[in-house]
Amino acid sequence: MNGGFKDTLYEQVARTGHALGNGHRLEILDLLCQGERSVEAVATQSRLSVASASQHLQVLHRARLVERRKVATQVLYRLAEPGVAQLWISLRDLAAGRLPEIPALVASEFEGEESLEPVSLEELEKRLAHGEVTLVDVRPRLEFAAGHVAGAVSIPLDELEERIGSLRRDREVVAYCRGPYCVFSRDAVAKLRRRGFSARRMALGYPEWKLAGGPVEEGAA
């Protein structure tokens, strides 16, 4: 095989590696797994300036990991394809399995998590099919509208206290959010249990459910 060809090939592949080699850009990909976002929304949710968020998004765009479109004065970004979400999740899980610092960090943040008895995707799918649980999506409304687990009810975490009376007490409540490291569902379950509900959290999040082929819907509640 021609050496020049191989050098060029690996350099092109390295463009993807370069785009992934920054913590802020990985967080942005994680956010975009939930749905399309404006530059301003990415900046706010990743705690970056608009200028910095825009620069990171441009790097991801040049690597063809995200696509963009303009609506009026806003530039909206989305993942280029489902494979990008799978790439991020695979990288995240590989790092968690190889780097002991990550499980230690997660354990300190999710102390007592085992008491919440996370529900696996397989168990949740079976229980939903039998109508045994109320599934609550505690992500922001825009993320729910962009895509959610079929049959889920949208109750963003900051609305849970005022809407908790709308939930049936004779069925277990399962809350889910962005993924295994998202604290929204953990906090929701804690609130529900304090109010006397039987509640658990989904072990993973909406992106993992979708990639696993679980039924999904789009549109506002």
Z-matrix of the N, CA and C atoms (Angstrom, degrees):
N
C 1 1.474
C 2 1.518 1 109.22
N 3 1.304 2 116.37 1 137.25
C 4 1.447 3 121.92 2 -178.83
C 5 1.530 4 110.87 3 -62.14
N 6 1.363 5 115.67 4 128.72
C 7 1.461 6 120.17 5 -178.35
C 8 1.505 7 112.78 6 -62.28
N 9 1.329 8 117.22 7 -37.58
C 10 1.459 9 120.38 8 178.73
C 11 1.503 10 112.41 9 -62.93
N 12 1.335 11 115.43 10 -38.69
C 13 1.464 12 120.06 11 178.04
C 14 1.524 13 110.66 12 -61.91
N 15 1.348 14 115.55 13 -46.43
C 16 1.467 15 119.10 14 -178.36
C 17 1.522 16 111.39 15 -64.16
N 18 1.337 17 116.21 16 -42.17
C 19 1.460 18 119.36 17 179.80
C 20 1.526 19 110.45 18 -60.09
N 21 1.326 20 115.60 19 -44.67
C 22 1.460 21 119.85 20 -179.16
C 23 1.525 22 111.02 21 -66.23
N 24 1.334 23 116.20 22 -40.21
C 25 1.459 24 120.85 23 179.43
C 26 1.525 25 111.24 24 -59.69
N 27 1.331 26 115.89 25 -50.67
C 28 1.467 27 119.60 26 -178.14
C 29 1.525 28 111.54 27 -65.74
N 30 1.317 29 117.37 28 -34.80
C 31 1.459 30 120.28 29 178.15
C 32 1.529 31 110.46 30 -64.64
N 33 1.336 32 116.46 31 -38.21
C 34 1.456 33 119.14 32 178.24
C 35 1.530 34 111.32 33 -67.04
N 36 1.332 35 116.11 34 -42.40
C 37 1.464 36 119.44 35 177.18
C 38 1.527 37 110.53 36 -63.17
N 39 1.338 38 115.70 37 -35.23
C 40 1.458 39 120.21 38 -179.37
C 41 1.522 40 112.59 39 -63.75
N 42 1.328 41 117.53 40 -20.51
C 43 1.470 42 119.70 41 176.49
C 44 1.527 43 110.39 42 -60.58
N 45 1.328 44 116.10 43 -37.81
C 46 1.459 45 119.48 44 177.23
C 47 1.520 46 110.04 45 -67.34
N 48 1.333 47 116.17 46 -43.65
C 49 1.457 48 119.71 47 178.69
C 50 1.523 49 112.16 48 -60.98
N 51 1.321 50 115.94 49 -39.95
C 52 1.457 51 119.86 50 178.68
C 53 1.523 52 110.80 51 -63.38
N 54 1.322 53 117.18 52 -42.67
C 55 1.461 54 120.62 53 -179.68
C 56 1.523 55 111.58 54 -64.04
N 57 1.333 56 116.78 55 -31.60
C 58 1.462 57 120.92 56 -179.12
C 59 1.531 58 112.65 57 -84.75
N 60 1.313 59 117.04 58 -10.43
C 61 1.456 60 120.76 59 -172.91
C 62 1.511 61 114.77 60 -84.88
N 63 1.329 62 116.56 61 44.24
C 64 1.455 63 121.24 62 179.33
C 65 1.521 64 108.84 63 -153.88
N 66 1.313 65 117.29 64 128.97
C 67 1.453 66 120.82 65 -176.25
C 68 1.512 67 113.81 66 -60.88
N 69 1.323 68 117.47 67 -38.64
C 70 1.468 69 120.11 68 179.37
C 71 1.523 70 111.02 69 -64.45
N 72 1.337 71 116.83 70 -39.07
C 73 1.462 72 118.80 71 -179.21
C 74 1.528 73 110.94 72 -70.07
N 75 1.320 74 117.38 73 -32.99
C 76 1.462 75 119.35 74 175.79
C 77 1.529 76 110.51 75 -66.77
N 78 1.315 77 116.79 76 -39.85
C 79 1.465 78 119.22 77 177.02
C 80 1.525 79 110.70 78 -63.44
N 81 1.328 80 116.77 79 -38.56
C 82 1.460 81 120.39 80 178.42
C 83 1.526 82 110.61 81 -63.50
N 84 1.331 83 117.24 82 -42.63
C 85 1.469 84 119.41 83 176.31
C 86 1.521 85 110.88 84 -61.22
N 87 1.320 86 116.41 85 -40.23
C 88 1.457 87 120.88 86 178.47
C 89 1.524 88 110.44 87 -60.72
N 90 1.325 89 116.66 88 -42.45
C 91 1.465 90 120.65 89 177.39
C 92 1.522 91 111.51 90 -64.50
N 93 1.335 92 116.69 91 -42.59
C 94 1.462 93 120.07 92 -178.12
C 95 1.529 94 112.34 93 -70.48
N 96 1.327 95 117.43 94 -17.39
C 97 1.465 96 119.84 95 172.95
C 98 1.528 97 110.87 96 -62.23
N 99 1.332 98 117.04 97 -23.27
C 100 1.462 99 121.25 98 179.97
C 101 1.523 100 112.39 99 -84.17
N 102 1.338 101 117.30 100 -17.82
C 103 1.453 102 120.07 101 -179.23
C 104 1.516 103 112.06 102 145.97
N 105 1.303 104 115.17 103 172.28
C 106 1.460 105 123.02 104 -178.06
C 107 1.525 106 110.78 105 -63.39
N 108 1.362 107 115.43 106 144.11
C 109 1.458 108 120.41 107 -179.14
C 110 1.519 109 110.38 108 -143.29
N 111 1.325 110 115.23 109 152.08
C 112 1.455 111 120.57 110 172.46
C 113 1.524 112 109.27 111 -78.95
N 114 1.321 113 115.48 112 163.69
C 115 1.467 114 120.05 113 176.63
C 116 1.519 115 109.57 114 -58.35
N 117 1.322 116 116.76 115 -41.85
C 118 1.463 117 120.87 116 -178.12
C 119 1.530 118 111.28 117 -63.92
N 120 1.328 119 117.09 118 -40.47
C 121 1.461 120 120.31 119 178.96
C 122 1.520 121 110.97 120 -66.72
N 123 1.327 122 116.69 121 -40.89
C 124 1.468 123 120.34 122 176.68
C 125 1.525 124 109.94 123 -60.59
N 126 1.324 125 116.53 124 -43.46
C 127 1.466 126 120.86 125 -179.38
C 128 1.525 127 110.91 126 -61.05
N 129 1.324 128 116.08 127 -46.67
C 130 1.466 129 120.31 128 -178.11
C 131 1.519 130 111.78 129 -63.08
N 132 1.336 131 116.41 130 -46.72
C 133 1.459 132 119.96 131 -173.78
C 134 1.520 133 113.37 132 -78.63
N 135 1.325 134 117.56 133 -17.71
C 136 1.465 135 120.17 134 176.55
C 137 1.525 136 111.74 135 -104.80
N 138 1.350 137 116.32 136 6.65
C 139 1.468 138 122.27 137 176.20
C 140 1.533 139 112.30 138 59.15
N 141 1.322 140 115.38 139 41.04
C 142 1.460 141 122.51 140 178.14
C 143 1.522 142 109.66 141 -117.58
N 144 1.318 143 115.84 142 161.23
C 145 1.461 144 118.66 143 170.09
C 146 1.523 145 108.17 144 -71.31
N 147 1.324 146 116.38 145 159.19
C 148 1.462 147 119.85 146 178.67
C 149 1.526 148 110.34 147 -61.28
N 150 1.329 149 116.38 148 -39.37
C 151 1.468 150 120.17 149 179.98
C 152 1.526 151 111.09 150 -63.01
N 153 1.331 152 116.54 151 -43.61
C 154 1.468 153 120.18 152 -179.49
C 155 1.526 154 111.17 153 -67.66
N 156 1.336 155 116.70 154 -43.45
C 157 1.468 156 120.09 155 178.00
C 158 1.521 157 110.39 156 -60.30
N 159 1.319 158 116.87 157 -41.73
C 160 1.463 159 121.17 158 179.44
C 161 1.519 160 111.60 159 -61.67
N 162 1.325 161 116.78 160 -41.26
C 163 1.465 162 120.42 161 178.87
C 164 1.518 163 111.45 162 -63.37
N 165 1.334 164 116.63 163 -44.20
C 166 1.469 165 120.02 164 179.37
C 167 1.533 166 110.65 165 -64.56
N 168 1.302 167 117.09 166 -40.42
C 169 1.464 168 120.81 167 178.71
C 170 1.522 169 111.30 168 -64.44
N 171 1.321 170 116.72 169 -35.85
C 172 1.462 171 119.70 170 178.21
C 173 1.528 172 111.18 171 -66.36
N 174 1.337 173 117.17 172 -37.72
C 175 1.466 174 120.04 173 176.36
C 176 1.530 175 109.92 174 -62.20
N 177 1.328 176 116.54 175 -45.34
C 178 1.462 177 120.80 176 178.68
C 179 1.525 178 111.38 177 -64.30
N 180 1.318 179 116.67 178 -34.47
C 181 1.460 180 120.96 179 179.17
C 182 1.519 181 111.06 180 -69.82
N 183 1.332 182 117.07 181 -41.28
C 184 1.470 183 119.74 182 178.98
C 185 1.524 184 111.37 183 -65.01
N 186 1.324 185 116.57 184 -29.02
C 187 1.469 186 120.74 185 177.12
C 188 1.527 187 111.70 186 -84.12
N 189 1.322 188 117.20 187 3.09
C 190 1.465 189 124.24 188 178.34
C 191 1.535 190 112.73 189 63.53
N 192 1.344 191 115.93 190 26.91
C 193 1.456 192 119.98 191 177.22
C 194 1.524 193 111.82 192 -89.22
N 195 1.323 194 116.64 193 -23.09
C 196 1.462 195 120.88 194 176.41
C 197 1.523 196 109.14 195 -131.01
N 198 1.317 197 114.46 196 157.70
C 199 1.456 198 121.30 197 174.27
C 200 1.518 199 108.30 198 -118.92
N 201 1.323 200 117.31 199 161.61
C 202 1.457 201 120.16 200 -179.34
C 203 1.520 202 110.24 201 -139.30
N 204 1.309 203 114.18 202 156.72
C 205 1.456 204 121.25 203 174.69
C 206 1.521 205 107.95 204 -147.39
N 207 1.302 206 115.91 205 156.12
C 208 1.458 207 120.75 206 -178.20
C 209 1.517 208 109.78 207 -108.85
N 210 1.327 209 115.37 208 131.38
C 211 1.457 210 122.29 209 176.37
C 212 1.525 211 106.61 210 -126.13
N 213 1.321 212 116.10 211 109.79
C 214 1.470 213 121.60 212 -174.06
C 215 1.523 214 108.06 213 57.40
N 216 1.327 215 116.99 214 -118.43
C 217 1.471 216 119.91 215 -177.93
C 218 1.523 217 112.02 216 -97.71
N 219 1.325 218 117.69 217 -1.55
C 220 1.460 219 120.97 218 -177.30
C 221 1.523 220 112.17 219 -97.08
N 222 1.328 221 115.56 220 143.93
C 223 1.456 222 121.91 221 171.37
C 224 1.525 223 107.11 222 -105.78
N 225 1.322 224 116.96 223 122.42
C 226 1.451 225 122.81 224 -178.10
C 227 1.523 226 110.06 225 -108.00
N 228 1.327 227 115.43 226 137.53
C 229 1.463 228 121.47 227 -179.25
C 230 1.521 229 110.05 228 -116.85
N 231 1.338 230 115.76 229 146.11
C 232 1.463 231 122.69 230 175.66
C 233 1.523 232 108.35 231 -145.48
N 234 1.325 233 116.67 232 162.45
C 235 1.457 234 120.39 233 176.08
C 236 1.522 235 109.72 234 -63.52
N 237 1.331 236 116.36 235 144.00
C 238 1.463 237 120.49 236 -177.28
C 239 1.526 238 112.18 237 -68.47
N 240 1.328 239 117.29 238 -30.92
C 241 1.468 240 121.32 239 -179.53
C 242 1.524 241 108.92 240 -167.69
N 243 1.337 242 119.58 241 164.12
C 244 1.461 243 121.52 242 179.82
C 245 1.528 244 113.40 243 -58.48
N 246 1.338 245 116.44 244 -27.49
C 247 1.461 246 119.48 245 179.52
C 248 1.519 247 113.10 246 -61.04
N 249 1.332 248 117.40 247 -25.89
C 250 1.464 249 120.19 248 178.32
C 251 1.525 250 109.80 249 -69.07
N 252 1.338 251 116.60 250 -40.99
C 253 1.463 252 119.95 251 176.23
C 254 1.524 253 110.17 252 -62.64
N 255 1.331 254 116.52 253 -41.84
C 256 1.465 255 119.82 254 178.98
C 257 1.520 256 110.92 255 -64.84
N 258 1.328 257 117.55 256 -37.62
C 259 1.459 258 121.70 257 178.02
C 260 1.520 259 110.29 258 -61.34
N 261 1.336 260 116.73 259 -47.27
C 262 1.461 261 120.59 260 -179.75
C 263 1.533 262 110.85 261 -62.13
N 264 1.334 263 117.20 262 -46.16
C 265 1.464 264 120.32 263 -178.17
C 266 1.525 265 111.33 264 -64.85
N 267 1.340 266 116.65 265 -40.26
C 268 1.468 267 120.24 266 178.68
C 269 1.527 268 110.76 267 -64.83
N 270 1.332 269 116.80 268 -41.78
C 271 1.463 270 120.57 269 178.23
C 272 1.521 271 110.76 270 -64.31
N 273 1.329 272 116.40 271 -44.39
C 274 1.474 273 121.64 272 178.46
C 275 1.526 274 111.33 273 -58.79
N 276 1.323 275 116.35 274 -47.29
C 277 1.463 276 120.18 275 -176.80
C 278 1.528 277 111.55 276 -70.87
N 279 1.334 278 117.52 277 -36.14
C 280 1.464 279 120.24 278 177.07
C 281 1.522 280 109.92 279 -63.82
N 282 1.334 281 116.35 280 -44.69
C 283 1.460 282 120.25 281 179.61
C 284 1.523 283 110.82 282 -61.83
N 285 1.328 284 116.99 283 -41.05
C 286 1.461 285 120.90 284 -179.87
C 287 1.518 286 111.75 285 -64.89
N 288 1.338 287 116.03 286 -31.94
C 289 1.465 288 119.92 287 179.62
C 290 1.516 289 114.08 288 -80.59
N 291 1.338 290 117.26 289 -23.02
C 292 1.457 291 120.96 290 -175.31
C 293 1.528 292 114.14 291 -104.23
N 294 1.312 293 117.02 292 -25.24
C 295 1.464 294 120.61 293 -175.69
C 296 1.524 295 109.73 294 -108.62
N 297 1.334 296 118.58 295 109.93
C 298 1.470 297 120.07 296 -177.13
C 299 1.526 298 113.53 297 -63.25
N 300 1.319 299 116.60 298 -19.43
C 301 1.468 300 119.07 299 -179.86
C 302 1.529 301 111.78 300 -64.27
N 303 1.329 302 116.71 301 -31.01
C 304 1.466 303 119.37 302 -176.79
C 305 1.526 304 111.74 303 -71.37
N 306 1.348 305 120.13 304 -50.77
C 307 1.467 306 118.40 305 176.55
C 308 1.527 307 112.76 306 -59.18
N 309 1.334 308 116.99 307 -35.19
C 310 1.468 309 119.51 308 178.62
C 311 1.522 310 111.00 309 -64.99
N 312 1.331 311 115.85 310 -41.75
C 313 1.461 312 120.75 311 178.68
C 314 1.522 313 110.86 312 -64.92
N 315 1.333 314 116.00 313 -44.23
C 316 1.463 315 120.52 314 -179.78
C 317 1.527 316 110.54 315 -64.29
N 318 1.335 317 116.79 316 -40.77
C 319 1.466 318 120.81 317 -179.49
C 320 1.525 319 111.06 318 -62.02
N 321 1.325 320 116.72 319 -37.87
C 322 1.462 321 119.56 320 -179.87
C 323 1.529 322 111.57 321 -70.73
N 324 1.331 323 116.89 322 -33.30
C 325 1.473 324 120.89 323 -179.59
C 326 1.524 325 111.55 324 -80.04
N 327 1.345 326 116.97 325 -35.96
C 328 1.458 327 121.72 326 -176.71
C 329 1.522 328 111.12 327 -108.48
N 330 1.300 329 116.83 328 40.25
C 331 1.462 330 121.34 329 -179.59
C 332 1.524 331 109.99 330 -57.33
N 333 1.328 332 116.31 331 131.07
C 334 1.457 333 120.88 332 -178.23
C 335 1.515 334 113.96 333 80.61
N 336 1.333 335 116.89 334 10.33
C 337 1.467 336 121.35 335 -177.39
C 338 1.527 337 112.47 336 -59.71
N 339 1.345 338 116.68 337 -31.22
C 340 1.455 339 118.77 338 -177.32
C 341 1.524 340 111.58 339 -61.69
N 342 1.335 341 117.09 340 -25.96
C 343 1.462 342 119.75 341 179.88
C 344 1.525 343 112.02 342 -71.01
N 345 1.341 344 116.85 343 -15.86
C 346 1.461 345 120.43 344 178.97
C 347 1.525 346 111.89 345 -84.60
N 348 1.326 347 117.26 346 -7.71
C 349 1.469 348 122.74 347 174.65
C 350 1.521 349 112.24 348 48.70
N 351 1.332 350 118.19 349 67.19
C 352 1.473 351 120.28 350 -177.87
C 353 1.524 352 112.29 351 -53.97
N 354 1.324 353 115.60 352 142.07
C 355 1.460 354 122.70 353 -179.32
C 356 1.528 355 108.98 354 -94.51
N 357 1.314 356 117.79 355 127.42
C 358 1.463 357 121.27 356 178.56
C 359 1.521 358 109.73 357 -71.36
N 360 1.338 359 115.71 358 162.11
C 361 1.465 360 119.89 359 178.30
C 362 1.522 361 110.87 360 -61.60
N 363 1.324 362 116.20 361 -39.47
C 364 1.464 363 120.47 362 -177.83
C 365 1.534 364 111.06 363 -65.49
N 366 1.335 365 115.68 364 -45.53
C 367 1.466 366 119.10 365 179.65
C 368 1.520 367 110.64 366 -64.10
N 369 1.336 368 116.31 367 -42.00
C 370 1.459 369 119.56 368 -178.60
C 371 1.527 370 111.17 369 -62.96
N 372 1.327 371 116.71 370 -42.74
C 373 1.465 372 119.37 371 -179.61
C 374 1.518 373 111.21 372 -60.01
N 375 1.325 374 116.83 373 -41.76
C 376 1.471 375 120.62 374 179.35
C 377 1.526 376 111.41 375 -65.62
N 378 1.313 377 116.48 376 -43.57
C 379 1.459 378 120.08 377 -176.61
C 380 1.533 379 111.86 378 -71.26
N 381 1.322 380 116.15 379 -32.72
C 382 1.468 381 119.21 380 174.93
C 383 1.524 382 110.58 381 -66.00
N 384 1.337 383 115.96 382 -41.05
C 385 1.465 384 120.33 383 -179.46
C 386 1.523 385 111.36 384 -62.22
N 387 1.339 386 116.68 385 -29.43
C 388 1.463 387 120.74 386 -179.67
C 389 1.523 388 112.26 387 -96.21
N 390 1.333 389 117.01 388 4.36
C 391 1.461 390 120.34 389 177.83
C 392 1.509 391 113.84 390 65.02
N 393 1.321 392 116.67 391 34.71
C 394 1.467 393 120.08 392 -174.14
C 395 1.519 394 113.82 393 -94.19
N 396 1.316 395 118.80 394 -11.57
C 397 1.464 396 120.73 395 -175.44
C 398 1.525 397 110.98 396 -136.13
N 399 1.329 398 115.08 397 158.36
C 400 1.460 399 122.01 398 168.18
C 401 1.518 400 106.83 399 -102.45
N 402 1.315 401 116.57 400 119.90
C 403 1.459 402 121.49 401 -177.19
C 404 1.530 403 109.31 402 -97.70
N 405 1.329 404 116.49 403 124.58
C 406 1.456 405 121.60 404 -176.10
C 407 1.528 406 109.61 405 -118.64
N 408 1.317 407 115.13 406 125.48
C 409 1.466 408 122.58 407 175.45
C 410 1.526 409 107.26 408 -92.84
N 411 1.334 410 116.85 409 113.87
C 412 1.466 411 120.42 410 -174.92
C 413 1.528 412 112.07 411 -101.50
N 414 1.329 413 117.48 412 14.65
C 415 1.467 414 120.93 413 174.72
C 416 1.528 415 109.77 414 -76.87
N 417 1.326 416 117.91 415 167.22
C 418 1.467 417 120.28 416 175.15
C 419 1.534 418 111.26 417 -57.31
N 420 1.334 419 116.07 418 154.90
C 421 1.460 420 121.72 419 -175.21
C 422 1.533 421 113.02 420 -58.55
N 423 1.333 422 117.74 421 -38.85
C 424 1.461 423 120.34 422 -178.68
C 425 1.526 424 111.14 423 -62.06
N 426 1.314 425 117.15 424 -36.77
C 427 1.464 426 120.58 425 178.66
C 428 1.523 427 110.00 426 -69.31
N 429 1.322 428 117.05 427 -40.12
C 430 1.464 429 120.33 428 176.91
C 431 1.519 430 110.24 429 -60.31
N 432 1.332 431 116.79 430 -44.33
C 433 1.465 432 120.91 431 -179.00
C 434 1.521 433 111.77 432 -64.35
N 435 1.338 434 116.77 433 -33.92
C 436 1.464 435 120.48 434 -179.79
C 437 1.522 436 111.95 435 -69.16
N 438 1.317 437 117.33 436 -26.18
C 439 1.453 438 121.76 437 178.88
C 440 1.516 439 110.75 438 165.49
N 441 1.325 440 116.63 439 138.40
C 442 1.466 441 120.07 440 -178.81
C 443 1.527 442 109.80 441 -153.23
N 444 1.318 443 115.26 442 165.60
C 445 1.457 444 120.47 443 177.27
C 446 1.524 445 108.45 444 -63.83
N 447 1.315 446 116.59 445 131.29
C 448 1.469 447 120.57 446 -178.82
C 449 1.518 448 110.73 447 -56.31
N 450 1.331 449 115.38 448 130.44
C 451 1.454 450 120.59 449 178.35
C 452 1.508 451 114.69 450 90.93
N 453 1.331 452 117.61 451 -4.48
C 454 1.465 453 120.29 452 -178.88
C 455 1.522 454 111.13 453 -75.09
N 456 1.321 455 115.69 454 152.58
C 457 1.453 456 123.64 455 175.43
C 458 1.528 457 107.54 456 -102.83
N 459 1.330 458 116.96 457 134.93
C 460 1.466 459 120.60 458 179.28
C 461 1.526 460 110.37 459 -88.16
N 462 1.336 461 116.01 460 112.85
C 463 1.468 462 121.98 461 171.76
C 464 1.526 463 106.74 462 -136.57
N 465 1.333 464 117.82 463 89.05
C 466 1.464 465 119.95 464 178.81
C 467 1.533 466 110.92 465 -52.64
N 468 1.304 467 116.34 466 148.32
C 469 1.462 468 121.01 467 -174.51
C 470 1.526 469 111.89 468 -53.58
N 471 1.341 470 117.29 469 -39.31
C 472 1.464 471 118.86 470 -177.08
C 473 1.526 472 113.15 471 -74.60
N 474 1.340 473 117.56 472 -4.53
C 475 1.461 474 121.26 473 176.32
C 476 1.528 475 112.21 474 -108.07
N 477 1.318 476 116.93 475 -2.58
C 478 1.463 477 120.28 476 -170.72
C 479 1.527 478 112.56 477 -62.27
N 480 1.321 479 117.56 478 -44.04
C 481 1.456 480 120.10 479 -177.31
C 482 1.526 481 111.88 480 -58.43
N 483 1.326 482 117.12 481 -43.70
C 484 1.459 483 120.24 482 -176.15
C 485 1.519 484 112.74 483 -78.28
N 486 1.334 485 118.06 484 -19.30
C 487 1.467 486 120.44 485 -176.98
C 488 1.523 487 112.99 486 -110.68
N 489 1.306 488 116.44 487 5.87
C 490 1.457 489 119.51 488 -174.60
C 491 1.524 490 112.05 489 -63.32
N 492 1.342 491 116.61 490 -26.84
C 493 1.463 492 120.61 491 179.51
C 494 1.515 493 113.90 492 -68.62
N 495 1.345 494 117.13 493 -13.95
C 496 1.471 495 120.25 494 -179.94
C 497 1.521 496 112.08 495 -82.26
N 498 1.323 497 117.06 496 -7.95
C 499 1.466 498 120.59 497 -177.57
C 500 1.527 499 110.98 498 -91.16
N 501 1.318 500 115.44 499 142.01
C 502 1.464 501 120.87 500 178.40
C 503 1.525 502 110.07 501 -73.10
N 504 1.318 503 115.55 502 134.90
C 505 1.466 504 120.18 503 179.83
C 506 1.526 505 112.66 504 -87.45
N 507 1.333 506 117.36 505 -11.54
C 508 1.455 507 119.99 506 -178.11
C 509 1.525 508 112.48 507 -91.87
N 510 1.340 509 117.09 508 5.99
C 511 1.467 510 121.04 509 176.95
C 512 1.518 511 109.10 510 -130.69
N 513 1.324 512 115.23 511 144.37
C 514 1.458 513 118.70 512 176.80
C 515 1.525 514 110.22 513 -66.77
N 516 1.322 515 116.23 514 142.26
C 517 1.456 516 121.94 515 177.59
C 518 1.526 517 108.57 516 -103.55
N 519 1.321 518 116.52 517 130.72
C 520 1.463 519 121.98 518 174.30
C 521 1.526 520 107.81 519 -115.33
N 522 1.326 521 116.15 520 124.19
C 523 1.463 522 121.57 521 -179.74
C 524 1.523 523 109.40 522 -105.17
N 525 1.332 524 115.72 523 143.67
C 526 1.465 525 119.14 524 175.03
C 527 1.520 526 109.85 525 -139.55
N 528 1.343 527 114.75 526 160.41
C 529 1.466 528 119.02 527 179.13
C 530 1.526 529 109.86 528 -143.70
N 531 1.338 530 117.85 529 -131.02
C 532 1.465 531 120.69 530 -169.25
C 533 1.521 532 114.39 531 -84.16
N 534 1.320 533 117.92 532 -24.85
C 535 1.457 534 119.80 533 -176.42
C 536 1.514 535 111.24 534 166.55
N 537 1.331 536 118.03 535 -174.77
C 538 1.461 537 121.02 536 -173.31
C 539 1.520 538 114.79 537 -65.51
N 540 1.331 539 118.13 538 -20.99
C 541 1.458 540 120.15 539 -179.02
C 542 1.527 541 112.28 540 -104.50
N 543 1.303 542 117.79 541 8.44
C 544 1.459 543 122.43 542 178.22
C 545 1.528 544 108.53 543 -85.18
N 546 1.328 545 117.57 544 132.51
C 547 1.467 546 120.93 545 -175.34
C 548 1.528 547 113.01 546 -90.79
N 549 1.334 548 118.28 547 -6.46
C 550 1.471 549 119.40 548 -177.23
C 551 1.530 550 111.88 549 -57.15
N 552 1.334 551 116.65 550 -49.35
C 553 1.464 552 119.17 551 -176.28
C 554 1.526 553 111.11 552 -69.21
N 555 1.329 554 116.82 553 -35.52
C 556 1.471 555 119.67 554 176.98
C 557 1.523 556 110.39 555 -60.21
N 558 1.330 557 116.73 556 -47.51
C 559 1.460 558 121.10 557 -179.26
C 560 1.524 559 111.31 558 -66.43
N 561 1.342 560 116.49 559 -35.70
C 562 1.466 561 120.22 560 178.97
C 563 1.524 562 110.63 561 -64.64
N 564 1.332 563 117.07 562 -44.64
C 565 1.460 564 120.56 563 -179.95
C 566 1.522 565 110.56 564 -62.69
N 567 1.323 566 117.17 565 -41.02
C 568 1.462 567 120.36 566 178.48
C 569 1.527 568 111.00 567 -60.95
N 570 1.334 569 117.20 568 -42.29
C 571 1.468 570 120.79 569 178.71
C 572 1.526 571 111.00 570 -65.11
N 573 1.342 572 116.11 571 -43.82
C 574 1.457 573 120.13 572 -178.76
C 575 1.530 574 111.19 573 -63.29
N 576 1.312 575 116.68 574 -41.70
C 577 1.461 576 119.68 575 -179.24
C 578 1.528 577 111.48 576 -66.79
N 579 1.333 578 116.33 577 -35.50
C 580 1.465 579 118.79 578 177.69
C 581 1.527 580 111.03 579 -64.66
N 582 1.329 581 116.32 580 -26.20
C 583 1.466 582 120.76 581 179.36
C 584 1.534 583 112.06 582 -93.32
N 585 1.313 584 116.58 583 9.76
C 586 1.459 585 120.57 584 173.71
C 587 1.511 586 116.34 585 90.69
N 588 1.329 587 118.23 586 8.09
C 589 1.461 588 121.04 587 178.72
C 590 1.523 589 110.89 588 -83.57
N 591 1.323 590 115.93 589 150.46
C 592 1.457 591 121.97 590 166.84
C 593 1.528 592 105.91 591 -83.54
N 594 1.317 593 117.28 592 113.41
C 595 1.468 594 120.09 593 -172.42
C 596 1.523 595 111.30 594 -141.65
N 597 1.329 596 114.41 595 145.18
C 598 1.466 597 122.18 596 176.11
C 599 1.516 598 107.84 597 -140.93
N 600 1.329 599 116.15 598 167.86
C 601 1.452 600 120.37 599 177.58
C 602 1.523 601 110.32 600 -112.44
N 603 1.325 602 116.64 601 151.72
C 604 1.457 603 120.70 602 174.32
C 605 1.520 604 107.96 603 -72.96
N 606 1.313 605 117.06 604 135.30
C 607 1.455 606 120.93 605 -174.27
C 608 1.527 607 112.51 606 -61.68
N 609 1.318 608 116.97 607 -35.97
C 610 1.460 609 120.60 608 -179.45
C 611 1.528 610 108.54 609 -113.57
N 612 1.319 611 118.06 610 -148.73
C 613 1.456 612 119.97 611 -176.79
C 614 1.513 613 112.23 612 -138.70
N 615 1.326 614 115.01 613 -173.06
C 616 1.461 615 119.84 614 -178.52
C 617 1.529 616 112.96 615 -58.23
N 618 1.350 617 120.98 616 -45.02
C 619 1.473 618 119.03 617 -178.99
C 620 1.525 619 112.88 618 -59.03
N 621 1.338 620 116.64 619 -41.18
C 622 1.465 621 119.45 620 -179.59
C 623 1.523 622 111.20 621 -66.88
N 624 1.337 623 115.81 622 -39.40
C 625 1.470 624 119.99 623 177.32
C 626 1.532 625 110.46 624 -59.80
N 627 1.329 626 115.92 625 -46.00
C 628 1.463 627 120.59 626 -178.26
C 629 1.518 628 111.27 627 -64.97
N 630 1.332 629 117.42 628 -44.57
C 631 1.461 630 120.47 629 -179.52
C 632 1.524 631 111.91 630 -65.69
N 633 1.337 632 116.55 631 -27.74
C 634 1.460 633 120.44 632 178.99
C 635 1.521 634 112.03 633 -78.73
N 636 1.334 635 116.55 634 -3.27
C 637 1.460 636 119.94 635 178.10
C 638 1.515 637 114.44 636 90.13
N 639 1.339 638 116.92 637 12.40
C 640 1.446 639 119.53 638 177.87
C 641 1.521 640 110.88 639 -68.15
N 642 1.340 641 118.08 640 152.14
C 643 1.475 642 120.10 641 -178.94
C 644 1.523 643 111.82 642 -65.85
N 645 1.322 644 116.10 643 134.68
C 646 1.457 645 121.14 644 -179.14
C 647 1.534 646 109.74 645 -130.52
N 648 1.323 647 115.05 646 160.72
C 649 1.456 648 121.91 647 177.73
C 650 1.519 649 108.24 648 -135.07
N 651 1.311 650 116.51 649 161.70
C 652 1.452 651 122.26 650 173.71
C 653 1.520 652 108.71 651 -124.05
N 654 1.321 653 116.10 652 160.45
C 655 1.455 654 121.05 653 176.81
C 656 1.517 655 111.64 654 110.87
N 657 1.331 656 115.20 655 156.19
C 658 1.452 657 121.41 656 -178.62
C 659 1.517 658 110.77 657 -69.57
N 660 1.334 659 114.16 658 162.67
C 661 1.475 660 118.88 659 179.90
C 662 1.517 661 109.71 660 -66.38
